[in-house]
């Protein structure tokens, strides 16, 4: 079961592949989540680039600066591309310290860092539709991937964001939309209980 309309996500995926063939970036956001989990495609594209890549993007697209949200933006058809830059953009992890790995020819943010970035996004977007998608992505990372909680906690300590641990516990407890995971309510409850126990043991 997908969260966004299939037609929109297919357009977004195609554009992501096109820009991936031309520019160097680290993929974050919903599409990074999808590459890790193979669940819940994204409609928006979120990337981190160096300034030299930003200059190349400026030559090819109508690149707009969003000073309020500390990012750059491109719109291709109806697809929004949000572009974040080290030492300028303000995300949950300083972008110059972001860790990455390779998935399907994309440089993708490391899973523990992605979890922290997703939490930062969820905190800022709250009860909005995108905030709900952030929570869905967080649960999918925890359900379908092997997150190293010790690394996650160590990272939170380095970033002085230890409160994220408690916030993650709350997200897991409060999330009730089991329909997205093709699970019966009891199975979903057991899965969440196991995650909470794992998280508790890493404190």
N, C-alpha and C positions, 0 to 999 in steps of 0.2 A: 504494500500500500504506500503510494507516494504522497508527499505533503503538498508539493506544488503541481501545477498542470504539466502533463507530459510534453506538450508542444513547446511550452516555454523552456523547460529544462533541456530539451533536445537542442533548441536554438543556442542556449547558453553553453552547452557542452561543445557544440561545433565551434563557437567563437573562441572558447578556451583553447581548443586544439589549434586553431589558426594562430592565435597570438603566442601560444607555446612554441610554435615552429619558428617564430621570428624574433622573440624577445626572451631575455633571461630574467626569471623571477622566482620567488618562493611562493608557492600556493598556500593560502590560509583559508579560513572560513568554511562555508558549506561544502565546496567542492573538495577541499582537503579532507574533510570529514567523510565524504563519499568514497574517496580513493582508499582511505583506511578501512572503511566498513563495508563498502559496496551496498549501502543502504541510503535512501533518502537523498535524491539528487537536489541540486541547488538551482535557484533562478538567477542569483547574482554571482559575480566573480570577484574574489578578493585576493589581491596579490601584493607582495612586498618587492620593491625594486630599488636598485642603487640609482643615484642621481644621473649617471651616464645613460642608463636605460630610460629614465624619465625623459631625458632630452630626445632620445630616439622616438619615444611614443608621441611626444609633442609634435614631431615632424609629420607624423602619419595620421594623427587623430585630433579631434577637437578636445583637447585636454583642459579641464577646468580645475582651478584650485579652490578647495573648500577650507577656508581658514578657521571657521568655527569648529569643524570636526577634524582638523589637522590631517587632511588627506587630499588626494587628487581624484578626479572622476572623469570617466569616459562613458558615453552612451552609444552603443552600436545597435541599431534598430530599437528594440524595447529592452535590451539587456544592459544593466548597470555594471560597470567595472569600477571597483573602488581600489585605489592604488595608494599604498602606504610606503613611507620613505623613512629610513633610519635617521635619527637625530631630529626629526620633525614630527612624525606621527606619534600619537600618544595612546598606545595599546597596553594591555596588561603586562606585556614583556617588552623591554626596550628592543627594538627590531634589530639593532646591531648585535644583540646577544641571542638571537633566535637560532635554534638548532634545526637541522633539516636532514632529510633522507630522500632517496629516489624511489618513486612509485610510478610505473607506467610512463617512463621518460619525463616525468615532471619532478622538479625539486619541491618536495612537500614538507611542511613543518613537522618536526618530530611529535609523536603522539602525546607525550606528557605536556609539551609546550602548547599543542593544539587545545588540549583540555583546559589549560589555564586561559588561553586566548578566548575560548568559547565561554568560559565563566565570566570573563571580563565583559564580553559582548552581552551576555545574558543579564548581568547586573545593570548595564546601561540601558537595555531595551525593555526590561521588566515584563509587564503583562501585555505588551504589544504582540502582534502576530509574529514578528521576527524573534521576539523574546521566547515565544512558545517553540519556534523552530530551533532556537539555540538549545533549549532544554531537551528537545527530542534528539538533537545531534549529540549532546552530552551523554544521554542514556545509551545511544547507539554505540558510541565509543566504548563505554563501560561494558555493554552486553556482548559486543562482537569482536573486541580486540583485547590484547593482553596489555593493560596499562601497568607500568611499574610504579606502584604507589609509593615506594620508598624514594624513587627518583622524583616523583611528583611532589612529595613533601619536602625533599631537599631543595627543590627548585623554588617552592613557596617561601622557604626560609631565606634563600638568597635574594628573592624579590621583595621580602618583607610583606608578604601577602598570606600569612598563615591562616587568616580568617576564611580564606577560600576553602580550606578543608571542611570547616563547619558548614559553610554555604553549600558545598557539594553534597554533604550528608542530607541537608534539607531538601535539595533538588530531588535526590533519589527517593526520599520518604514521600514527598508531596506529589510526585509525578504519577498520574493514574491512567494515562491513555494507553492501555495495554493493546488496544486494537491495532496500533501501528506495528507491533512486534509479532503479530500472528501467534499470540499466546493466550491461553485461557487465564482468567483472573488469578486462579490459585498458582499457576506456573509463574506468572508475572510477579506475584507476591514473594514466592520462594526465591526467584532470581534476585529481586531487590534486597531481600534479607541477606543473601550470600554476599552481595556487594557491600552492604553496610558493615557486615562482620569483617570483611577484608580490609575495608577502610579504617575501621576501629582499631584493628591489630597493628596498623602502621604508625599509630601515634607514638 
